[in-house]
Amino acid sequence: MMLKEFETRTGYFPAMKEYEAIEKAYIEFGGDKDTFCNAYKENEDGIAEKIQYEVNMQYIHTQQLMDSYKAQIIELKKALEREEEWKLCENPNNVRQNDYARLAEGAETGNHSYYMTDTEAIARICDVFDFDPSKIIIIHEVDELEVNRHKFLRKTGRKIERHPVYCAPDYYYIRFNTSYWYYEVWNGQLRPFYD
């Protein structure tokens, strides 16, 4: 029996998975299409309930399989993480976090250095390096990175604070972007920032 024939005879429009169970029950039924469809509509001997029960059980079994597969995938991902040996790292082309932290330590205590406002940082960049102030965006954090044993880098999703800090004309830090480029200023030197 075709799906359309079943729908016409019963006025019921089952989903494809449900119709597969209906078709199976029809084959096992042993009567003609009209008799089966009438029995289904009237739920004779609980035939419609049995079909629905089978569909529900298939759905539950499928969900259990999916849950099992998801759990296996999670375990495989954990095993892969262990095998790849991810560890924290820094891009060697950028200012090291320890160097920044030494400068910022004075700003935390108010001793020898201070955190610049964005306005102060932009003014210093423009005065020293002749940038257009309207194109400068001061950045206050950098991405934390990890490297694996195969030398692949990834971002962890965590951020590390990097506020602009000033101590002296030759000892300060500013991280900023322009329309197309990423920069950091370290000790009076303009450097590209590698993201």
C-alpha positions in Angstrom: 0.0 0.0 0.0 1.3 3.5 -0.9 1.4 6.3 1.6 -1.1 8.3 -0.4 -3.5 5.4 -0.4 -3.3 5.1 3.4 -3.8 8.9 3.8 -6.8 8.9 1.5 -8.5 5.9 3.3 -7.8 7.1 6.9 -7.5 10.9 6.7 -4.3 10.5 8.8 -1.0 11.9 7.5 1.8 10.1 9.3 5.5 11.1 9.3 7.7 8.8 7.1 9.1 6.9 10.1 5.6 6.3 11.4 4.4 5.1 7.9 7.3 2.6 7.8 5.8 1.0 10.9 2.3 1.2 9.4 3.5 -0.5 6.2 5.1 -3.3 8.2 1.9 -3.8 10.2 -0.2 -3.8 7.0 2.1 -6.6 5.5 1.6 -8.7 8.6 -2.2 -7.9 8.8 -3.3 -10.4 6.2 -6.3 -8.4 4.9 -6.9 -5.9 2.1 -6.1 -2.2 2.2 -9.6 -1.1 3.1 -10.0 -3.6 5.9 -6.6 -2.6 7.3 -7.3 1.1 7.1 -10.7 0.7 8.8 -9.1 -1.4 11.5 -6.5 1.3 12.0 -9.1 4.1 12.2 -11.2 2.1 14.7 -8.0 0.9 16.6 -9.4 -2.7 16.4 -7.4 -4.9 18.7 -5.3 -1.9 19.6 -3.6 -2.0 16.2 -3.1 1.8 16.0 -1.7 1.8 19.6 0.6 -1.0 18.8 2.0 0.8 15.7 2.4 4.0 17.7 4.1 2.1 20.5 6.6 0.6 18.0 7.3 4.0 16.5 7.8 5.4 20.0 10.2 2.6 20.9 12.2 3.1 17.7 12.4 6.8 18.6 13.6 6.0 22.1 16.1 3.5 20.8 17.4 6.0 18.3 17.8 8.7 21.0 19.6 6.2 23.2 22.0 5.4 20.3 22.5 9.1 19.7 23.2 9.7 23.4 25.7 6.8 23.3 27.4 8.2 20.2 27.6 11.6 21.7 29.2 10.2 24.8 31.7 8.3 22.7 32.5 11.4 20.7 33.2 13.3 23.9 35.5 10.6 25.1 37.3 10.5 21.8 37.7 14.3 21.9 39.2 14.0 25.4 41.6 11.3 24.2 42.6 13.4 21.2 43.2 16.4 23.5 45.5 14.2 25.7 47.3 12.8 22.7 47.9 16.3 21.2 49.4 17.6 24.5 48.0 21.1 24.3 49.8 23.6 26.5 49.7 27.4 27.0 52.0 29.4 24.8 52.6 32.9 23.5 53.4 34.1 20.1 57.1 34.9 20.2 56.7 37.9 17.9 54.5 39.7 20.4 55.3 41.3 23.7 55.6 38.6 26.3 52.9 38.6 29.1 55.6 38.5 31.8 57.2 41.7 30.3 53.8 43.4 30.2 53.0 42.2 33.7 56.2 43.8 35.1 55.2 47.1 33.6 51.6 46.8 34.7 52.6 45.8 38.3 53.6 49.4 38.9 50.3 50.6 37.6 48.4 48.3 40.0 50.2 49.7 43.0 50.4 53.3 41.6 54.1 53.1 41.8 56.2 54.5 38.9 53.5 53.8 36.2 49.8 54.2 35.5 47.1 52.9 33.2 46.5 55.3 30.4 43.0 56.3 29.2 42.1 55.5 25.6 42.3 59.2 24.9 45.9 59.4 26.3 46.9 56.3 24.5 45.6 57.6 21.1 47.3 60.9 21.7 50.6 59.2 22.4 50.3 57.0 19.2 49.5 60.1 17.1 52.2 62.2 18.6 55.0 59.6 18.2 53.9 57.7 15.1 51.7 60.2 13.2 48.5 58.0 12.9 45.1 59.3 12.1 43.3 59.3 15.5 39.9 58.5 13.9 41.2 55.1 12.7 42.7 54.0 16.0 40.9 51.5 18.3 42.6 50.8 21.6 42.5 47.1 22.6 42.4 46.1 26.2 42.9 42.3 26.0 44.7 39.6 23.9 43.7 36.0 23.2 45.2 33.3 25.3 46.9 30.7 23.1 47.7 27.0 23.2 50.1 25.0 21.1 50.1 21.2 20.6 52.9 18.7 20.0 52.3 19.1 16.3 52.9 22.9 16.6 49.3 23.9 15.8 48.1 27.0 17.6 44.6 27.7 18.8 42.8 30.3 20.9 41.5 29.0 24.2 38.5 31.4 24.3 39.9 33.2 27.4 41.2 36.7 27.3 44.3 38.3 28.9 44.0 41.9 30.0 46.4 44.3 28.3 45.4 47.9 29.2 47.7 50.7 28.0 50.3 51.4 30.6 52.8 54.3 30.8 55.9 54.5 32.9 58.3 56.7 30.9 58.8 57.9 27.3 60.8 54.8 26.6 58.9 52.3 28.8 55.2 51.9 28.0 52.7 49.6 26.3 49.7 50.1 24.0 47.8 47.5 22.0 45.7 49.0 19.1 44.1 48.3 15.8 43.6 50.4 12.7 41.3 49.8 9.8 43.4 47.0 8.4 46.4 46.4 10.8 47.1 45.2 14.3 49.8 46.9 16.4 51.4 47.1 19.8 53.8 49.8 21.0 56.4 48.6 23.4 59.1 50.9 24.8 58.5 53.5 22.2 58.7 51.0 19.3 55.8 50.4 16.9 55.5 46.6 16.3 53.0 44.5 14.3 50.8 42.4 16.5 50.4 38.8 15.4 46.9 37.6 16.1 
